[in-house]
Amino acid sequence: MDPPTSWDSLRKQACGRIGYKIGGVSIHAQVHKHGFCEVVYVQTALVDFYSKVGCVEIARKVFDEMLEKNVVSWNSILSGYLKSGNLAVARSMFDEMPEKDVISWNSMVSGYGREGDMEQACALFRQMPERNVASWNAMISGYLDSGKVELARSFFDAMPRRNNVSLITMISGYSKCGDVESAMDLFDQMDEKDLLLYNAMIACYAQNSRSKEALQLFNKMIQPNVNIQPDKMTFASVLSACSQLGDMTSGSWIESYMKQLGIQIDDHLATALIDLYAKCGSIDKAYKLFQLLQKKDLVSYSAMILGCGLNGRAKDAITLFEQMMEARISPNLITVTGILTAYNHFGLVEEGYKCFNLMQKHYELVLSVDHYGIMVDMLGRAGRLEEAYELIKSMPMQPHAGVWGALLLACSVHSNLKIGEIAAKHCFKLEPDVSGYRSLLSSIYASVGRWDDAKSLREGLQEKIPAPEEISVAVCDDNPDRVEMAQLYNKMCKVVGENKDSMVENLANEPAGFQERKNLIPLETICNGINQILSPAQQNCSSSQERKPNADSQLEEPNKIAGDDQKPCPEATTDFKVPTIKSGYRTDSCPPRSEAPSSPTNGAGDDLEMEEKEEDACSSADGSTNESTGK
């Protein structure tokens, strides 16, 4: 019986590529049984199979038993050691190779690049007797993985010949470092764009919170003049863009379009839909889809926990978090945001504090300023204002206005003048145009009997509200949209003027959580925005400036995303703002909090200690003022 070398070799390679370990081992047994072990193609296929499924020791054993070895055999065992992270042994094998081809060199360059040793990678690259496109791509990937974008670009520019992999690699690298404009420039340079290039650019937009541009490019991609059919990777990115925008209309259309194309919703796409449903308030739909997942991973758990936390389903969020811990899935920063929000909603301060410390000490997560903000809000709601203030002082980063605003609101609810004035001072400094902080401080003054101070702040608020008569009917030029906007503006200003006091009172009685308050826009801010649109002075001033596209809904019609007449890339600007529903978490890294809150780090604590001493020095004066005003 002649050995079926080609058939056996192909079957082993197929098993290796799909990771089918049992099938490959069974074929290996048949090879032994029928005496085909000495056939070089069969042995090479076995080495390749065991290398790809992670059994590098068995691969080495088969390799050592080979009577005849070719360059493919050497490359297979070399690849096995590199994939297992054993770079030293791989280099030893590489140096022993009697014959090397370009694949051998590329494998070693890629291996050093993955390990971050670009000095060795560059040395081997220079020694290569022959290079192909993959050689250059390996160097570009290595420098990008090391965060050296400029060096990667220098290799990209020096390439004698490029392919789409080169472009996709550079676009992905720019995406990781947030340089969307450079990625756009590369994308626009290509005359012939395929699906992979579109996927890379759409993902770049989505990953950098340029969601409107992501949907615009997706719309361009599916137009008849381009006619590129999207795949699962495309839909995952555009669904992520919809969830960032809180655009359920576009999200529903995209879901229908997937069904129209016959796209099977796998766990990856289902997780993107879960995130969309959860952030748009359809938490029941998200939960049903979550239950249907074949494998629940960190991303799906985190999306559900965050969604439940932000939508007031605190009990469900806590239950999901417990299930996640039982499954031994380590949390990430998104998970922490969701579970802390849930504890905050339930008022479970001790559990929240325990979780907050556990994430830093056990899981070694570097929590962001927003995580501290949730904890400040949680402590403030419970009336533990001193602890909340001490936590802010211990923060290793500078707190933003949202953190101080949470403390100020808590001081308003609990009538704490001393800490409230400190919090208000920082709010005024960080966001001087937001009048809501003055309303809160005014209510604190009123609650302790400092009526003159309260009145002074209220009078300042009146000056900030634009007067309805500033809008001239002549400005509208009989345009029905502008007339309607002017009428709406006048109504809103009237609401602000008549209900300012009751709004402050309601805010004190039913305070929104830290995450919800981050997404609120003061009504007078909206009025100011309309005033700037309708005011003749503003119109004359802005006529000479470049107009920016507005931030309307992504779907003008059920079957149209972002309008055919809008150009996604050239008109995009870095400061372009679109209406979003924020997820409430940040991805930027910050140093961990010190263990003792009362011992400030070199972040916010030093400045706050000085302010606290100033407040203590004035406390007696405040007390006498309160007594005199109380009389």
C-alpha positions in Angstrom: 0.0 0.0 0.0 1.5 3.3 -1.1 1.6 6.0 1.6 -1.0 8.7 0.9 1.5 11.4 1.6 -0.5 14.3 0.2 -3.8 13.3 1.8 -2.4 12.7 5.2 -0.3 15.9 5.1 -3.3 18.0 4.1 -5.5 16.5 6.8 -2.9 17.2 9.5 -2.5 20.8 8.3 -6.2 21.3 8.3 -6.5 20.0 11.9 -3.7 22.3 12.9 -5.3 25.4 11.4 -8.6 24.8 13.1 -7.0 23.7 16.4 -8.6 20.2 16.2 -6.3 18.5 18.6 -8.2 15.2 18.9 -8.5 14.7 15.2 -4.8 15.4 14.6 -3.8 12.9 17.4 -6.0 10.3 15.8 -4.4 10.8 12.4 -1.0 10.5 14.1 -2.0 7.1 15.5 -3.1 5.9 12.1 0.3 7.1 10.6 2.1 4.9 13.2 -0.2 2.0 12.5 0.3 2.0 8.8 4.1 2.7 8.9 4.1 6.2 7.4 6.3 7.8 10.0 9.4 8.0 7.9 7.7 10.0 5.1 9.1 13.5 5.3 5.9 15.3 4.2 3.8 13.4 6.8 6.4 14.1 9.6 6.5 17.8 8.7 2.7 18.0 8.8 2.8 16.4 12.3 5.4 19.0 13.5 3.3 21.8 12.0 0.1 20.4 13.6 1.5 20.0 17.1 3.2 23.4 16.9 -0.1 25.1 16.0 -2.1 23.4 18.8 0.5 24.4 21.4 2.1 21.0 22.0 5.6 22.2 21.2 7.3 19.4 23.2 5.6 16.7 21.1 6.4 18.7 18.0 10.1 18.7 19.0 10.0 15.0 19.6 8.6 14.3 16.1 11.1 16.8 14.7 14.1 15.0 16.3 12.9 11.6 15.1 12.9 12.8 11.5 15.7 11.3 9.4 15.4 13.9 6.7 14.5 17.5 7.4 13.7 20.3 4.9 13.4 24.0 5.4 9.6 23.6 5.9 10.2 21.3 8.8 12.6 23.8 10.4 10.2 26.6 9.9 7.4 24.6 11.6 9.3 23.9 14.8 10.6 27.5 14.8 7.1 28.8 14.6 6.1 26.5 17.5 8.7 27.9 19.8 7.9 31.5 18.8 4.2 31.0 19.4 4.9 29.5 22.9 6.9 32.5 23.8 10.2 30.6 24.0 12.3 33.1 22.0 15.7 31.9 23.3 15.2 28.3 22.0 13.7 29.7 18.8 16.8 31.8 18.2 19.0 28.7 18.9 17.0 26.7 16.4 17.2 29.5 13.9 21.0 29.7 14.2 21.3 25.9 13.7 19.3 25.9 10.5 21.4 24.6 7.6 19.2 26.6 5.2 17.0 29.6 5.8 14.4 31.1 3.6 12.5 34.4 3.8 9.9 32.8 6.0 12.5 31.8 8.5 13.8 35.4 8.7 10.3 36.9 8.9 9.4 34.5 11.7 12.3 35.6 13.9 11.8 39.3 13.1 8.1 39.0 14.1 9.0 37.1 17.2 11.4 39.8 18.4 8.8 42.4 17.5 6.1 40.7 19.6 8.5 40.6 22.6 9.3 44.3 22.1 13.0 43.7 21.3 13.1 45.9 18.3 16.9 46.3 18.5 17.3 42.6 17.7 14.5 42.7 15.2 16.1 45.5 13.3 19.5 43.8 13.4 18.0 40.6 11.8 16.1 42.8 9.3 19.4 44.4 8.1 21.0 40.9 7.7 18.2 39.5 5.6 19.6 38.4 2.2 16.1 38.8 0.7 13.0 40.7 1.9 9.4 40.6 0.9 6.3 42.7 1.9 5.8 40.5 5.0 9.3 41.4 6.2 8.5 45.1 6.1 5.1 44.5 7.7 6.8 42.6 10.5 9.0 45.6 11.3 6.0 48.0 11.1 3.9 45.8 13.5 6.8 45.5 15.9 7.4 49.3 16.2 3.6 49.9 16.5 3.3 47.4 19.3 6.2 49.1 21.0 4.4 52.5 20.7 7.0 53.9 18.3 4.6 55.2 15.6 7.0 57.5 13.9 9.6 54.7 13.4 6.8 52.5 12.1 5.8 55.2 9.6 9.4 55.6 8.5 9.5 51.9 7.5 6.1 52.2 5.9 7.3 55.1 3.7 10.5 53.3 2.8 8.7 50.2 1.6 9.5 49.5 -2.1 6.1 47.8 -2.5 3.0 47.8 -0.2 -0.1 45.8 0.1 -3.4 46.3 2.0 -1.9 44.5 5.0 0.7 47.3 5.3 -2.0 50.0 5.2 -4.3 48.2 7.6 -1.4 47.7 10.0 -0.6 51.4 9.9 -4.2 52.5 10.3 -4.7 50.1 13.3 -1.5 51.6 14.8 -2.7 55.1 14.4 -6.0 54.1 15.9 -4.4 52.7 19.0 -2.6 56.0 19.6 -5.6 58.1 18.8 -4.2 59.7 15.7 -7.3 59.5 13.6 -6.3 62.2 11.1 -3.2 60.3 10.0 -5.2 57.2 9.6 -7.7 59.1 7.5 -4.9 60.5 5.3 -3.6 56.9 4.6 -7.1 55.7 3.9 -7.9 58.5 1.4 -4.6 57.9 -0.5 -5.8 54.5 -1.6 -7.7 54.5 -4.9 -8.8 50.9 -4.6 -10.3 50.1 -1.2 -11.4 46.7 -0.2 -13.6 45.4 2.7 -10.6 45.0 5.1 -9.5 48.6 4.6 -13.0 49.9 5.2 -13.2 47.7 8.3 -10.0 49.1 9.6 -11.0 52.7 9.1 -14.5 52.3 10.5 -13.0 50.5 13.6 -10.6 53.4 14.0 -13.4 55.9 14.1 -15.5 53.8 16.5 -12.5 53.1 18.8 -11.7 56.8 19.1 -15.3 58.0 19.8 -15.7 59.4 16.3 -19.0 57.5 16.0 -20.7 59.8 13.5 -17.8 59.5 11.1 -17.9 55.7 11.5 -21.6 55.6 10.5 -21.0 58.0 7.6 -18.2 55.9 6.2 -20.3 52.8 6.6 -23.1 54.5 4.6 -20.6 55.4 1.9 -19.3 51.8 1.8 -22.7 50.3 1.1 -23.8 52.8 -1.6 -24.3 51.5 -5.2 -21.2 53.3 -6.5 -19.0 51.5 -4.0 -21.1 48.4 -3.2 -18.9 46.6 -0.7 -20.9 44.1 1.3 -20.1 44.5 5.0 -19.2 41.5 7.2 -19.4 40.7 10.9 -16.4 42.8 11.7 -18.0 45.8 10.0 -21.2 45.4 11.9 -19.5 45.0 15.2 -17.8 48.4 14.7 -20.9 50.2 13.5 -23.0 48.8 16.3 -20.4 50.1 18.7 -20.7 53.5 17.1 -24.5 53.4 17.5 -24.1 52.5 21.2 -21.7 55.4 21.8 -24.2 57.8 20.2 -27.2 56.3 22.0 -28.7 56.0 18.5 -31.2 53.1 18.7 -32.8 54.1 15.4 -29.6 53.5 13.4 -28.9 50.5 15.5 -32.2 48.9 14.8 -31.8 49.6 11.1 -28.3 48.0 11.1 -29.7 44.9 12.9 -32.4 44.5 10.2 -29.7 45.0 7.5 -27.7 42.2 9.0 -30.7 39.9 8.9 -31.3 41.0 5.3 -27.8 40.0 4.3 -28.1 36.6 6.2 -25.4 37.5 8.7 -25.4 35.0 11.5 -25.3 36.7 14.9 -22.4 35.0 16.8 -21.4 35.8 20.4 -19.2 38.7 19.3 -22.1 40.5 17.4 -24.5 39.6 20.1 -22.3 41.3 22.7 -22.2 44.5 20.5 -26.1 44.4 20.4 -26.2 43.9 24.1 -24.1 47.0 24.6 -26.3 48.9 22.3 -29.6 47.8 23.9 -28.2 48.4 27.4 -26.9 52.0 26.7 -30.2 52.9 24.9 -32.3 51.8 27.8 -33.7 48.5 26.3 -32.3 46.5 29.2 -34.8 43.7 28.9 -33.9 43.0 25.3 -30.2 43.1 26.3 -30.8 40.6 29.1 -32.7 38.1 26.8 -29.9 38.2 24.2 -27.3 37.8 27.0 -29.1 34.6 28.2 -28.8 33.2 24.6 -25.0 33.5 24.5 -23.2 30.2 24.1 -20.2 31.5 26.0 -20.4 34.5 28.3 -17.0 36.3 28.5 -15.7 39.4 30.2 -17.0 41.8 27.4 -20.6 40.5 27.5 -20.7 40.4 31.4 -19.3 43.9 31.6 -21.7 45.3 29.0 -24.7 43.8 30.9 -23.4 44.9 34.4 -22.8 48.4 33.2 -26.2 48.5 31.4 -28.0 47.3 34.5 -26.2 49.7 36.7 -26.9 52.7 34.5 -30.6 51.7 34.0 -31.4 51.3 37.7 -31.4 47.5 37.7 -29.0 47.4 40.6 -30.1 44.0 41.8 -29.6 42.4 38.4 -26.1 44.0 38.1 -25.0 42.6 41.5 -26.4 39.2 40.6 -24.5 39.2 37.3 -21.3 40.4 39.0 -21.6 37.4 41.5 -22.1 35.0 38.6 -19.0 36.5 36.9 -16.9 36.0 40.0 -18.1 32.4 40.3 -17.1 31.8 36.7 -13.6 33.1 37.7 -13.7 35.9 35.1 -11.5 38.8 36.2 -13.3 42.2 35.9 -12.1 45.2 33.9 -12.7 48.9 34.4 -16.1 48.8 32.7 -17.2 46.1 35.1 -16.1 48.2 38.0 -18.1 51.2 36.8 -21.2 49.1 36.4 -21.0 47.4 39.8 -20.1 50.5 41.7 -23.1 52.3 40.1 -25.3 49.4 41.2 -24.0 49.6 44.8 -24.6 53.4 44.7 -28.1 52.9 43.5 -28.9 50.5 46.4 -27.0 52.6 49.0 -24.7 49.7 49.8 -21.8 51.8 50.9 -19.8 49.2 52.7 -20.1 46.7 49.9 -19.1 49.4 47.4 -16.1 50.4 49.4 -15.1 46.7 49.7 -15.4 46.3 45.9 -13.5 49.6 45.3 -10.5 48.4 47.3 -10.7 44.8 46.0 -10.4 46.0 42.4 -7.2 47.8 43.2 -5.5 45.4 45.6 -6.5 42.0 44.3 -7.1 42.6 40.6 -4.5 45.4 40.4 -6.8 47.6 38.3 -5.8 51.2 37.9 -9.1 53.0 38.6 -9.9 56.3 36.9 -11.2 59.6 38.2 -14.8 58.6 37.4 -14.5 55.5 39.6 -13.5 57.8 42.4 -16.4 60.1 41.5 -18.9 57.2 42.0 -17.5 56.5 45.4 -17.7 60.2 46.4 -21.3 60.2 45.3 -22.0 57.0 47.2 -20.5 58.3 50.4 -22.2 61.7 49.9 -25.6 60.2 49.6 -25.1 58.3 52.8 -24.1 61.6 54.6 -20.5 60.5 55.1 -19.2 63.8 53.7 -15.9 63.9 55.7 -15.0 60.5 54.2 -16.0 61.6 50.8 -13.8 64.7 51.1 -10.9 62.6 52.5 -11.3 60.3 49.5 -10.9 63.2 47.1 -7.8 64.4 49.0 -6.3 60.9 48.6 -6.9 60.7 44.8 -3.6 60.2 42.9 -5.0 62.4 40.0 -6.7 65.8 39.9 -10.5 65.4 40.4 -12.6 66.9 37.7 -15.8 69.0 38.1 -18.0 65.9 38.2 -16.3 64.7 41.4 -16.5 68.1 43.1 -20.1 68.4 41.9 -21.1 65.1 43.5 -19.7 66.4 46.8 -21.4 69.8 46.4 -24.7 68.1 45.8 -24.3 65.9 48.9 -23.4 69.0 50.9 -26.6 70.7 49.6 -28.7 67.7 50.7 -27.1 67.5 54.1 -26.6 71.2 54.7 -22.9 71.0 55.2 -21.5 74.5 54.7 -17.9 74.0 55.4 -17.2 71.2 52.9 -19.8 72.6 50.5 -17.9 75.9 50.1 -14.7 74.0 49.4 -16.5 71.9 46.7 -18.2 74.9 45.2 -14.9 76.8 45.0 -13.4 74.0 42.8 -16.6 73.7 40.7 -16.5 77.5 40.0 -12.9 77.2 39.0 -13.2 74.2 36.7 -16.6 75.1 35.1 -17.2 78.8 35.7 -20.1 79.0 33.2 -22.2 76.2 34.8 -24.8 78.0 37.0 -26.1 74.9 38.6 -23.2 74.9 41.1 -24.2 78.4 42.3 -27.8 77.2 42.7 -26.6 74.4 45.0 -24.3 76.7 47.1 -27.2 79.1 47.3 -29.4 76.4 48.8 -26.8 75.6 51.3 -26.5 79.2 52.4 -30.3 79.3 52.7 -30.4 76.2 54.8 -28.0 77.6 57.4 -29.7 81.0 57.4 -27.2 83.0 55.4 -29.9 84.7 53.4 -27.8 87.6 52.0 -25.3 85.2 50.5 -28.0 83.1 49.1 -29.7 86.1 47.6 -26.5 87.4 46.1 -25.9 84.1 44.3 -29.5 84.0 43.0 -29.2 87.4 41.6 -26.1 86.3 39.8 -28.0 83.5 38.3 -30.7 85.8 36.9 -28.0 87.7 35.0 -26.8 84.5 33.3 -30.2 83.7 31.8 -30.5 85.3 28.3 -33.6 87.5 27.9 -36.3 86.3 25.4 -36.5 89.7 23.8 -33.0 89.4 22.5 -34.3 87.2 19.7 -35.6 89.2 16.8 -38.3 87.8 14.5 -36.4 89.4 11.6 -33.5 87.1 12.2 -35.6 84.1 11.3 -36.2 85.3 7.7 -39.5 83.5 7.5 -37.6 80.2 7.8 -40.1 77.9 9.5 -37.4 75.9 11.3 -35.8 79.1 12.7 -39.2 80.5 13.7 -39.9 77.4 15.6 -36.5 77.5 17.2 -37.1 81.1 18.3 -40.5 80.1 19.8 -38.9 77.2 21.6 -36.1 79.4 22.9 -38.6 81.9 24.4 -40.6 79.1 26.1 -37.5 77.5 27.5 -36.2 80.8 28.9 -39.6 81.3 30.5 -39.5 77.8 32.1 -36.0 78.6 33.5 -37.1 81.9 35.0 -40.2 80.5 36.6 -38.9 77.2 37.9 -35.3 77.8 38.9 -36.0 77.6 42.6 -38.2 74.5 42.3 -35.6 72.8 40.1 -32.9 73.2 42.8 -35.3 71.9 45.4 -36.2 68.9 43.4 -32.5 68.2 42.7 -31.9 68.2 46.4 -34.8 65.9 47.2 -34.2 63.4 44.3 -30.5 63.7 43.4 -29.4 61.9 40.3 -26.5 59.5 40.6 -23.0 60.5 39.6 -23.2 58.7 36.2 -26.6 60.3 35.4 -25.6 63.8 36.4 -22.6 63.6 34.1 -25.0 63.5 31.1 -27.3 66.3 32.2 -27.1 69.6 30.3 -28.4 72.7 32.2 -31.5 74.2 30.6 -29.9 77.7 30.5 -27.0 76.2 28.6 -29.4 74.9 25.9 -31.0 78.4 25.8 -27.5 80.0 25.3 -26.8 77.6 22.5 -30.1 78.5 20.7 -29.4 82.2 21.3 -26.0 81.8 19.6 -27.7 80.3 16.6 -30.4 82.9 16.3 -28.6 86.1 17.4 -27.7 88.4 14.5 -24.4 89.3 16.1 -23.4 85.6 16.3 -24.5 85.0 12.7 -22.3 87.9 11.4 -19.4 86.7 13.5 -19.6 83.1 12.3 -20.3 83.7 8.6 -16.6 84.1 7.9 -15.8 80.9 9.7 -15.9 77.4 8.3 -19.3 75.8 9.0 -19.2 72.5 10.8 -21.8 69.7 10.1 -24.6 69.6 12.6 -25.1 66.7 14.9 -28.6 65.5 13.8 -29.9 62.0 14.0 -27.9 59.4 12.0 -31.0 58.2 10.2 -32.9 60.7 8.1 -35.0 57.9 6.8 -35.3 54.3 8.0 -33.1 53.1 5.1 -30.6 56.0 5.1 -27.7 56.6 7.5 -26.1 60.0 7.8 -27.2 61.3 4.4 -25.7 60.6 1.1 -24.7 64.2 0.6 -22.4 64.3 3.6 -18.7 63.5 3.2 -17.4 61.4 6.1 -13.7 62.0 6.0 -12.7 65.4 4.6 -15.1 67.5 6.6 -14.4 65.8 10.0 -12.8 67.9 12.6 -11.2 67.0 15.9 -13.4 69.2 18.0 -16.6 68.1 16.3 -19.2 67.2 19.0 -22.1 64.8 18.5 -24.9 64.0 21.0 -23.9 60.9 22.9 -25.1 58.9 25.8 -22.0 58.4 27.8 -21.1 55.1 29.3 -19.7 56.7 32.4 -16.3 55.3 32.3 -12.9 56.3 31.0 -10.1 54.3 29.6 -7.2 56.5 30.6 -4.8 55.0 33.1 -4.3 56.6 36.5 -2.1 55.5 39.4 -3.8 53.5 42.2 -5.2 55.1 45.3 -3.1 55.1 48.4 -4.3 52.7 51.1 -4.9 55.4 53.7 -7.4 58.0 52.5 -6.3 60.4 55.3 -2.8 60.4 53.9 -2.8 62.5 50.7 -0.7 61.5 47.8 1.0 63.9 45.5 -2.2 64.3 43.4 -5.0 66.4 44.8 -4.2 66.1 48.5 -1.5 68.8 48.9 -3.6 71.6 47.5 -6.7 70.5 49.5 -4.8 70.5 52.8 -4.0 74.1 52.4 -7.6 74.9 51.6 -8.8 72.9 54.6 -6.6 74.9 56.9 -7.9 78.2 55.5 -11.5 77.0 56.1 -10.6 75.9 59.7 -9.1 79.4 60.3 -12.4 81.0 59.2 -14.7 78.5 60.9 -15.2 80.7 64.0 -16.1 83.7 61.8 -18.6 81.6 59.9 -20.1 80.6 63.2 -20.6 84.1 64.4 -22.1 85.1 61.1 -24.6 82.2 61.3 -25.7 83.3 64.8 -26.2 87.0 63.7 -28.2 86.1 60.7 -30.2 83.6 62.6 -31.4 86.4 64.9 
